[in-house]
Amino acid sequence: MADIGARLAGIVEDVLTGAGAAEEYGHDEALSTTLVRPAHVVRPRTAEEVAAVLRLASAEGVPVTARGSGSGLSGAAIPSPDGIVVSFERMNAILEVDTDNHVAVVQPGVTLRELDDRTAEAGLVYPVYPGELSASLGGNVATNAGGMRAVKYGVTRHHVLGLQAVLPTGEILRTGGRYVKASTGYDLTQLIVGSEGTLALVTEATLKLQPRIKHTATVLAPFRDLAQVTAAVPKVVASGLAPLILEYIDGLTMGAITYTADLQLGIPDEVRDSAQAYLVVMLENRDQDRLDADVETAGQLLSDLGAIDVYVLPGGSARKLIEARERAFHTAKAAGADDVIDTVVPRAALPGFMAQVTGIAQANETFIVGCGHAGDGNVHLALFQKDADKRATVLKALFAAAMALGGAISGEHGLGRTKQRYFLDLEDPAKIALMRRIKQAFDPAGVLNPGVLLDAAQQDAGRQDFAQQDQDGAQA
């Protein structure tokens, strides 16, 4: 590995090796994983440097893990102990904001906050907000990040028009472009989006932007139970109001996040004591009068659907509530949560799924609270269960329940390392076999993020086969 370090130093100016590879490169924000210090960290500045690093890694069978801001929640950025971390912190330029085509071209180390500041100057917005503005665009692409605004604008893959990506074999390719549709061969852009660094390393992304709408209003509706909230969601979506945000927050989570944020919402004690769950509806419009009319319509609809009362929050309180909701993970972490998941189901299935959550929690003596992007059926649950075996039983039951309702294990955080075993156990074997073949086609040496999505043993075999083929080729 010392030789690998010297060879890396000949490729990339900025290389950290051994003890110099700080602990921050050995973990992300996943709660159920442990830190793994990598053998080497490289911080490239160009796609060509990334390509040279990957050629070396493939030739020597050294695992490679890409890293953005490290804000992921599934362990996908946790490296192998003998591996290389490719940190994109030096590739952090906004290369262009194209106002004619409504696109931005960015390097993977650009954060959401940096992009938002830049696009605001042009009256545009990149509307994907997964709840952490320090997150990098490369990480968002890798996990197909979503967030609260997905109910209106969709998730990351709906806004990635094209990529520059480096294959493990060292080829640099471009996919897509500054256009919104194409019917020309396989869509490699969408195959790479959400692949969690297992197929290629993204070195540039072309992103679709939207007009930045000036006027917003936030409506808060407390309900007597969660079933009323989840039953109301499809009706709000069907109303034609096109909410920017449609979130549910259970009573315990609302109490925790407002307490942590020192936020007073002006809800009378008798209403707060009766409310077991809340619906947060944010609306936007280019015209204030039309927004006011939409708010009135939303208020009447929520009242008809059983809300105890309806509150239109002042701008400052609305902003603080959304910020507090975005930091719900950190609130759960501070409270001692043992795991956080982001299961997704069809939104009409939310009432049935949440009823099953209650039953699973009671049967396994596990405390489960949460909130979620109710508008797209994405449920975020914090689990409090110290016993690892019992927690695994609960997780498998929750994921199986979601899949039986037509949902999926992860809606936006990705599978990473933390949910991989449940995926391999519960998913259709034919689909997993196809994914293995795709992985083999992109990464014949099996060096990219082994142990993420697919099992590491299969990728270890791939590295051995690649090394043998390389040796046979050299002898020939």
C-alpha positions in Angstrom: 0.0 0.0 0.0 3.0 2.3 0.5 3.7 1.8 -3.2 0.1 2.7 -4.0 0.5 5.9 -2.0 3.6 7.0 -3.9 1.9 6.2 -7.2 -1.2 8.2 -6.2 1.0 11.1 -5.3 2.3 11.0 -8.8 -1.2 11.5 -10.1 -2.9 13.9 -7.6 -1.1 16.7 -5.8 -3.3 16.4 -2.7 -2.9 12.9 -1.2 -3.4 11.9 2.5 -2.1 8.6 3.6 -2.3 6.5 6.8 -2.7 8.6 9.9 -2.9 11.7 7.7 -6.3 10.5 6.4 -8.5 12.3 8.9 -11.4 10.5 10.6 -13.9 12.7 8.8 -13.2 10.7 5.6 -14.1 7.4 7.4 -17.8 7.9 8.0 -21.0 9.7 7.0 -24.1 10.5 9.1 -25.5 6.9 9.3 -26.4 6.0 12.9 -25.7 2.2 12.7 -22.2 2.1 11.2 -18.7 2.5 12.6 -15.9 4.7 11.4 -13.4 3.1 9.0 -10.2 5.0 8.3 -9.1 4.5 4.6 -5.6 3.8 3.6 -5.5 6.8 1.2 -7.5 10.0 0.5 -7.0 11.8 -2.8 -8.5 15.2 -3.5 -8.4 15.6 -7.3 -9.1 18.8 -9.3 -9.8 17.4 -12.7 -11.7 14.5 -14.3 -8.4 13.3 -15.8 -6.9 12.9 -12.4 -9.9 10.9 -11.3 -9.5 8.7 -14.4 -5.9 8.0 -13.6 -6.7 7.1 -10.0 -9.4 4.7 -11.1 -7.1 3.1 -13.7 -4.5 2.5 -10.9 -7.2 1.2 -8.5 -8.6 -1.3 -11.1 -5.2 -2.5 -12.1 -4.2 -3.2 -8.4 -7.7 -4.3 -7.2 -7.9 -1.4 -4.6 -11.4 -0.4 -3.5 -12.5 3.2 -4.2 -15.2 5.2 -2.4 -16.4 8.6 -3.6 -17.1 11.3 -1.0 -18.9 14.6 -1.2 -19.9 16.4 2.0 -20.4 13.2 4.0 -24.0 14.1 4.9 -25.5 10.8 3.7 -27.5 8.6 6.0 -27.0 5.1 4.7 -23.2 4.4 5.0 -22.5 4.7 1.3 -19.5 7.0 1.9 -17.9 4.6 4.4 -14.6 3.4 2.8 -12.8 0.1 2.9 -9.9 0.0 5.3 -7.4 -0.8 2.5 -9.1 1.5 0.1 -8.9 4.9 -1.5 -11.4 7.7 -0.8 -11.8 10.1 -3.7 -13.0 13.3 -2.1 -14.5 15.9 -4.4 -14.0 18.9 -2.1 -11.5 20.5 -4.5 -13.8 20.0 -7.5 -16.3 22.6 -6.3 -16.9 25.0 -9.2 -20.1 26.2 -10.6 -19.0 26.2 -14.2 -22.0 27.9 -15.7 -25.5 29.1 -15.1 -27.2 29.1 -18.5 -30.2 31.4 -18.3 -31.3 30.8 -21.9 -31.6 27.0 -21.4 -32.4 27.1 -17.7 -29.5 24.8 -16.7 -26.5 24.9 -14.4 -23.3 23.0 -15.0 -21.5 22.1 -11.8 -18.7 20.0 -10.4 -19.6 17.4 -7.8 -18.2 19.2 -4.8 -20.6 22.2 -5.2 -23.0 22.4 -2.2 -26.7 23.1 -2.5 -26.3 26.3 -0.6 -23.6 27.6 -3.1 -25.8 26.7 -6.0 -28.9 28.3 -4.5 -27.0 31.5 -3.9 -25.7 31.6 -7.5 -29.0 30.7 -9.2 -30.9 33.3 -7.1 -28.9 36.0 -8.8 -30.4 34.9 -12.1 -34.0 34.5 -10.7 -33.8 30.7 -11.1 -33.7 27.8 -8.6 -32.5 24.3 -8.4 -35.6 23.0 -6.6 -34.3 19.8 -5.0 -33.9 20.4 -1.3 -33.1 17.1 0.6 -32.9 19.0 4.0 -29.2 19.6 4.2 -27.9 22.6 2.2 -24.3 21.6 3.0 -24.9 18.5 0.9 -22.9 18.2 -2.3 -24.4 17.9 -5.8 -22.3 14.8 -6.4 -23.7 13.1 -3.4 -27.2 14.1 -4.4 -26.7 12.6 -7.8 -25.3 9.4 -6.3 -28.3 8.8 -4.0 -31.0 10.4 -6.2 -31.8 12.7 -3.3 -35.3 14.0 -2.9 -36.6 16.2 -0.1 -39.7 18.2 0.8 -40.2 19.8 -2.6 -40.3 16.5 -4.4 -44.2 16.5 -4.3 -44.1 19.4 -6.8 -40.7 19.3 -8.5 -39.6 15.7 -8.3 -36.3 14.3 -7.1 -32.7 14.6 -8.4 -33.1 12.3 -11.4 -35.8 14.6 -12.7 -33.3 17.5 -12.8 -30.1 15.8 -14.1 -30.0 16.4 -17.8 -26.4 15.1 -18.4 -23.2 14.0 -16.7 -19.5 13.7 -17.1 -18.5 10.5 -15.5 -15.4 8.4 -15.1 -15.6 4.7 -15.5 -13.5 2.4 -13.2 -11.5 1.5 -16.3 -10.5 5.1 -16.7 -12.7 6.2 -19.7 -14.3 9.6 -19.3 -17.7 9.8 -20.9 -20.5 12.3 -21.3 -24.1 11.5 -21.1 -27.2 13.6 -22.0 -26.9 17.3 -22.6 -28.8 20.6 -22.4 -32.1 19.2 -23.6 -35.0 17.7 -21.8 -35.8 14.7 -23.9 -34.0 12.1 -26.1 -34.7 8.7 -27.5 -31.3 7.7 -28.6 -30.0 4.5 -27.0 -29.8 3.5 -23.3 -30.2 6.3 -20.9 -26.8 6.1 -19.2 -27.5 9.4 -17.2 -30.4 7.8 -15.3 -28.5 4.6 -14.8 -25.7 6.4 -13.0 -28.0 8.6 -11.0 -28.8 6.8 -7.8 -26.1 4.2 -8.2 -24.3 5.3 -5.0 -20.9 5.4 -6.5 -20.9 1.8 -7.6 -20.9 2.3 -11.4 -18.9 5.4 -12.1 -17.7 8.6 -10.5 -19.5 11.8 -11.5 -17.2 14.7 -12.2 -19.7 17.1 -13.7 -23.5 17.5 -13.8 -25.8 19.5 -16.0 -28.9 20.4 -14.0 -32.3 21.6 -15.0 -33.4 24.9 -13.2 -36.8 26.3 -12.6 -38.0 29.9 -12.3 -37.7 31.2 -8.7 -41.3 32.0 -7.5 -41.5 34.9 -5.2 -44.6 34.5 -3.1 -45.1 31.6 -0.6 -47.4 30.8 2.3 -47.4 28.0 4.9 -50.5 26.4 6.3 -50.3 24.3 9.5 -53.2 21.9 10.3 -53.2 19.8 13.5 -55.3 16.6 13.4 -56.5 14.3 16.2 -54.7 11.3 14.9 -52.2 10.3 12.2 -54.7 8.3 10.2 -56.7 11.5 9.5 -53.5 13.1 8.2 -52.5 10.3 5.9 -56.1 10.0 4.6 -56.1 13.7 3.8 -52.9 13.7 1.8 -54.3 12.2 -1.5 -57.2 14.7 -1.4 -54.9 17.7 -1.0 -52.8 16.5 -3.9 -55.9 16.0 -6.0 -57.2 19.5 -5.2 -55.1 21.1 -7.9 -53.4 23.4 -5.3 -50.0 21.9 -6.4 -48.3 22.3 -2.9 -44.6 23.1 -2.9 -44.4 21.2 0.4 -46.8 18.6 1.9 -45.3 17.1 5.1 -46.7 15.1 7.9 -45.2 15.4 11.4 -46.3 13.3 14.3 -47.1 15.0 17.6 -44.0 13.8 19.4 -41.7 14.8 16.6 -43.4 18.2 16.4 -42.8 18.7 20.1 -39.2 17.7 19.8 -38.3 19.8 16.8 -40.1 22.9 18.0 -38.5 22.6 21.4 -35.0 22.2 19.9 -35.6 25.2 17.7 -37.2 27.2 20.5 -40.1 27.8 18.2 -43.5 29.1 19.2 -46.2 28.5 16.7 -49.0 30.2 18.5 -51.1 27.0 18.8 -53.4 27.1 21.9 -52.6 24.5 24.6 -56.0 22.7 24.2 -55.3 22.2 20.5 -51.8 21.1 21.0 -52.9 18.6 23.6 -55.5 17.1 21.3 -53.2 16.9 18.2 -51.5 13.6 17.5 -50.2 14.7 14.1 -49.8 17.7 11.8 -49.9 18.5 8.2 -47.7 21.2 6.8 -48.7 22.7 3.4 -46.6 25.3 1.7 -48.0 26.9 -1.4 -46.3 29.2 -3.9 -47.5 31.5 -6.7 -46.1 34.3 -8.8 -49.2 36.5 -7.9 -50.0 37.4 -4.2 -53.7 37.6 -4.8 -53.8 34.1 -6.3 -51.7 32.8 -3.5 -54.1 34.3 -1.0 -57.0 32.6 -2.8 -55.1 29.2 -2.7 -54.5 29.6 1.0 -58.2 30.1 1.6 -59.1 27.1 -0.5 -56.5 25.0 1.4 -57.7 26.1 4.8 -61.3 25.2 3.9 -60.3 21.8 2.5 -58.2 20.9 5.5 -61.1 21.8 7.8 -63.4 19.6 5.8 -60.9 16.8 6.1 -61.0 16.9 9.9 -58.3 19.4 11.0 -58.8 20.6 14.5 -58.0 24.1 13.3 -56.0 25.7 10.5 -53.1 28.3 11.0 -51.4 30.4 8.4 -48.0 30.9 9.8 -46.2 34.2 9.6 -43.1 34.2 7.3 -40.6 34.0 10.1 -42.4 31.1 11.9 -42.9 29.3 8.7 -39.3 29.4 7.7 -38.2 28.3 11.2 -40.6 25.4 11.2 -39.4 24.2 7.8 -35.8 24.5 9.0 -36.7 22.6 12.2 -38.3 19.9 10.1 -35.3 19.6 7.9 -33.2 19.0 11.0 -35.5 16.3 12.3 -32.7 13.7 11.8 -30.3 15.7 14.0 -33.1 16.0 16.6 -33.7 12.3 16.6 -29.9 11.6 16.8 -29.6 13.9 19.8 -32.5 12.1 21.5 -30.7 8.8 21.1 -32.3 7.2 18.0 -30.7 4.0 17.0 -31.6 4.2 13.3 -33.5 6.4 10.8 -35.1 5.0 7.7 -36.8 6.6 4.7 -39.3 4.0 3.4 -41.6 5.0 0.6 -45.1 3.7 -0.3 -47.8 4.9 -2.7 -49.3 7.9 -0.9 -52.8 6.3 -0.9 -51.2 3.4 1.0 -49.9 5.7 3.8 -52.8 5.0 6.3 -52.4 1.2 5.9 -48.6 1.4 6.2 -48.7 3.6 9.3 -51.1 1.2 11.0 -48.7 -1.6 10.3 -45.8 0.5 11.7 -47.7 0.8 15.0 -48.3 -2.9 15.1 -44.7 -3.8 14.3 -43.4 -1.3 17.0 -45.7 -2.8 19.7 -44.9 -6.4 18.8 -41.2 -5.8 19.1 -41.2 -3.3 22.1 -39.7 -0.6 19.9 -40.4 3.1 20.0 -40.9 4.6 16.6 -41.7 8.2 15.8 -41.4 10.2 12.7 -42.4 12.6 9.9 -42.2 12.5 6.2 -42.8 13.8 2.7 -46.5 12.8 2.8 -47.1 14.2 -0.7 -45.0 11.5 -2.3 -45.4 8.7 0.3 -41.9 9.0 1.7 -42.0 8.1 5.4 -39.1 9.0 7.7 -39.0 7.0 10.9 -36.7 7.1 13.9 -36.3 3.8 15.7 -35.3 3.6 19.4 -34.2 0.0 20.0 -30.8 -0.8 21.5 -30.9 -4.5 20.9 -29.3 -5.0 17.4 -31.1 -8.3 16.7 -34.5 -7.0 17.6 -33.8 -3.8 15.6 -33.0 -5.8 12.6 -36.2 -7.8 13.0 -38.2 -4.5 13.1 -36.4 -3.0 10.1 -37.0 -6.1 8.0 -40.7 -6.1 8.9 -41.1 -2.4 8.1 -39.4 -2.8 4.7 -41.4 -5.9 3.9 -44.6 -4.2 4.8 -43.7 -1.2 2.5 -42.8 -3.5 -0.4 -46.0 -5.5 0.0 -47.9 -2.2 -0.5 -46.1 -1.4 -3.7 -43.4 0.6 -2.1 -39.6 0.4 -1.7 -37.0 0.2 1.1 -35.5 3.7 0.4 -37.2 6.7 -1.0 -34.2 9.1 -1.1 -31.3 8.2 1.3 -30.2 5.2 -0.7 -29.3 1.7 0.5 -25.7 2.1 1.2 -24.3 -0.3 3.7 -27.0 0.0 6.3 -29.9 -1.4 4.2 -28.1 -3.6 1.8 -28.8 -6.9 3.5 -32.5 -6.2 3.6 -32.5 -5.3 -0.1 -30.7 -8.5 -1.0 -33.1 -10.6 1.1 -36.4 -8.9 0.1 -35.9 -7.9 -3.5 -36.7 -10.0 -6.6 -33.6 -12.2 -7.3 -34.0 -11.7 -11.0 -33.6 -7.9 -10.5 -30.6 -8.4 -8.3 -29.0 -10.7 -10.8 -29.5 -8.1 -13.6 -28.0 -5.4 -11.3 -24.9 -7.7 -10.8 -24.5 -8.0 -14.6 -24.7 -4.2 -15.0 -22.2 -3.7 -12.2 -19.8 -6.2 -13.9 -20.2 -4.3 -17.2 -19.3 -0.9 -15.7 -16.8 -2.1 -13.1 -15.2 -5.4 -14.2 -12.5 -5.1 -11.4 -15.2 -4.6 -8.8 -13.4 -1.7 -7.2 -16.1 0.9 -6.9 -17.8 1.0 -3.4 -17.7 -2.8 -2.7 -20.3 -3.7 -0.1 -22.7 -1.0 -1.1 -25.9 -2.1 -2.8 -24.5 -5.5 -3.7 -22.5 -7.9 -1.5 -18.8 -7.4 -1.2 -18.0 -11.0 -1.8 -19.3 -10.9 -5.3 -17.2 -7.8 -6.0 -14.1 -9.4 -4.5 -14.5 -12.2 -6.9 -14.8 -9.7 -9.7 -11.5 -8.0 -8.7 -9.7 -11.4 -8.6 -11.1 -12.3 -12.1 -10.0 -8.9 -13.4 -6.5 -9.3 -12.0 -6.2 -12.7 -13.5 -7.4 -11.5 -16.9 -4.9 -8.6 -16.7 -2.1 -11.0 -15.8 -3.0 -13.4 -18.6 -3.1 -10.5 -21.1 0.3 -9.3 -20.0 1.8 -12.8 -20.4 0.2 -13.1 -23.9 
